[in-house]
């Protein structure tokens, strides 16, 4: 099964970054990454009864971890998790 999760940056400062995330722009939750502690938190769950919100959250967190570690802390306005 192919997986696609869209991430749209909503806010960023020196300490944290917040993205909206979900399968499309109409069904989205919010995830926050604390850049200092490297901890993720779900600010809003995705309202989708077909899949648990953790399905999307875990993959969105993976994509943001790549931005933080492999891409030198560069967080684009729009990105995606694809597999």
N, C-alpha and C positions, 0 to 999 in steps of 0.2 A: 504494500500500500504506500503510495506517495504521500508525503507530508509537506505542507506549505504553511508557514506562519509568518504573517506580515507584522513588522514592527515599525511604528511611527514615533519619532522622538517628540516629546511634549515639553520637556524641561531638562536643563543641564546646568550645573555649576561645578565648582572645584571638588565638592564633596559627594555629589550624587547625580544620577541621571534617571529620568522617568520616561518610559515608553508605553504607548498603547500597543497591545498585541492581540492577535487573533487570526482566524482563518480568512477574514476579509474586513473591509473598512466599516461594515455595518454591524459586526459582531466582535466587540473588542473589550478586553479588560485592561488593567494597568499593572505594570511591574516597575519596581524601583531597585536600582543597584547602588549601594553605598560603596563608592570607589575606595574609601579608606579601609573599611573592614572587609570589603569584598563579599558582603552579604546581600542576598536578594530578598525582597518582600513583595507579596502580591497586594496591591492597593485596592484593586477591584477584580472580582471574578468575572469570567466570560459567561454570559447568559446562554449556554448551549447545553441542552439536555442530552444530546447524543454522545458527547464525550465529556469526561470530567475535566474541570478547569486545570487540574495539575498536568494533564496531557499537554496543553498549550504552554503553561507556565514553565515546565521543565525545559522545553525546547527553546522558548524565548530566552531563558536564563543561559542556556548553552550558547546561543548566538551572541549574547552580550558578554559572556566570558571570553569569547574569541576576540571581540572588539577590545576588551580590556587588556588581555594578555598578548595575543599574537599580533594585533594591529596597533599596539602602542597606545592604547587608551583613546583612540579616535572613534567617536560615536556618530555615525552618519544620521542625517535627518530621516532617511528611510532605508530599511534593510529587511532581510528575511532569513528564516531558517528553511532550508529545503533538504529533503532526503528522499 
